[in-house]
Amino acid sequence: MKNSTGESPQETFERRGRERRIAFESLIKKVHTRDPGMAEKFAKDYLARGRRFAQLDVGRLNKDWIIAVRGWLAHKHRTKERLMDDLAAELRLRGLEPPYGAIEQELVDRNAQTNQAERKRTLREVAREIGKFIREKRPLQ
């Protein structure tokens, strides 16, 4: 049975799985960007805004970056994303990389939570489709 988008529940499940994987891979690339072009762009944008974290020591920068990533993971918002990017840019301007290891498990956990929520959502959708099918095929009495 097809849903309103013309997909079967299985097709919907598979499409959403692909979308989740792409979004997660994008997140990993964003957080773990080691692409010199992207790092340079973040640094250039940060410098244009005034290098507001220049006075912080490395320990504080690392802690603030971890907090920024966690905040962004909890609530994706452009302001939080910019904070995360700016802190990473300041670290890179000092020749350092952000402390990726400190958030790696959280990224894995977030992906697992997303997968579980998506499975539940898909099961509810399948149950609705089955219910709709049964109601439509039930003879009137």
C-alpha positions in Angstrom: 0.0 0.0 0.0 1.3 3.5 -0.9 1.2 6.5 1.3 0.4 10.1 0.4 3.8 10.5 -1.2 3.4 7.4 -3.3 5.8 5.3 -1.3 5.2 2.0 0.4 6.0 2.0 4.2 9.2 0.1 3.4 10.3 2.6 0.8 9.6 5.4 3.2 11.6 3.6 5.9 14.5 3.1 3.5 14.4 6.7 2.2 14.4 8.1 5.7 17.3 5.9 6.6 19.3 7.2 3.6 18.4 10.8 4.6 19.4 10.1 8.2 22.8 8.7 7.1 23.4 11.6 4.8 22.5 14.1 7.6 24.7 12.2 10.1 27.6 12.1 7.6 27.2 15.8 7.0 27.3 16.4 10.8 30.4 14.4 11.1 32.1 16.3 8.2 31.0 19.6 9.8 32.3 18.7 13.2 35.4 16.9 12.0 36.2 19.1 9.0 39.8 18.7 8.2 39.3 20.1 4.7 41.7 22.9 4.5 39.3 24.9 2.3 36.5 24.7 4.8 38.8 25.4 7.8 40.2 28.4 5.9 36.6 29.7 5.2 35.6 29.3 8.8 38.8 31.1 9.9 38.3 33.9 7.4 34.7 34.4 8.5 35.7 34.4 12.2 38.5 36.9 11.6 36.0 39.2 9.7 33.8 39.1 12.8 36.6 40.2 15.1 38.3 37.1 16.6 36.3 37.4 19.8 38.0 34.3 21.5 41.6 35.5 21.1 41.9 36.2 24.8 40.9 32.7 25.9 43.5 30.1 26.9 43.6 26.7 25.1 41.9 24.8 27.9 39.0 27.2 28.0 38.7 27.1 24.2 38.5 23.3 24.2 35.9 23.3 27.0 33.8 26.0 25.3 34.0 24.1 21.9 32.8 20.9 23.6 29.9 22.8 25.2 29.1 24.5 21.9 29.0 21.2 20.0 26.8 19.7 22.7 24.5 22.7 22.5 24.3 22.5 18.8 23.6 18.8 18.9 20.7 19.4 21.3 19.2 22.3 19.4 20.4 22.9 15.8 20.5 26.7 15.5 22.6 28.9 13.3 23.9 30.9 16.3 25.1 27.7 18.0 26.7 26.5 14.8 28.6 29.8 14.4 29.8 29.6 18.0 31.1 26.1 17.3 32.7 27.2 14.0 34.3 30.2 15.6 35.8 28.3 18.5 37.2 25.7 16.1 38.6 28.5 13.9 40.4 30.1 16.9 41.9 26.8 17.8 43.1 26.2 14.2 44.5 29.7 14.1 46.7 28.6 17.0 47.7 25.5 15.1 45.5 23.2 17.2 42.5 21.0 16.3 39.3 20.9 18.4 39.1 18.0 20.9 37.1 15.7 18.6 37.6 12.7 20.9 35.7 14.4 23.7 32.4 14.4 21.6 32.9 11.3 19.5 30.8 9.0 21.7 28.0 11.7 21.9 27.9 11.7 18.1 27.6 7.9 18.0 24.9 8.1 20.7 23.0 10.8 18.9 23.0 8.7 15.7 21.6 5.7 17.6 18.9 7.9 19.2 17.9 9.2 15.8 17.8 5.6 14.4 15.6 4.5 17.3 13.2 7.4 16.9 13.0 6.9 13.2 12.1 3.2 13.6 9.3 4.1 16.1 8.0 6.8 13.7 8.0 4.3 10.8 6.3 1.6 12.8 3.5 4.1 13.8 3.2 5.1 10.1 3.0 1.4 9.0 0.3 0.8 11.7 -1.7 3.8 10.5 -1.5 2.5 6.9 -2.6 -1.0 7.9 -5.5 0.5 9.9 -6.5 2.7 7.0 -6.3 -0.3 4.6 -8.5 -2.4 6.9 -11.0 0.4 7.3 -11.2 0.8 3.5 -11.6 -2.9 2.8 -14.0 -3.7 5.5 -17.5 -4.3 4.1 -20.3 -2.1 5.4 -22.7 -3.9 7.6 
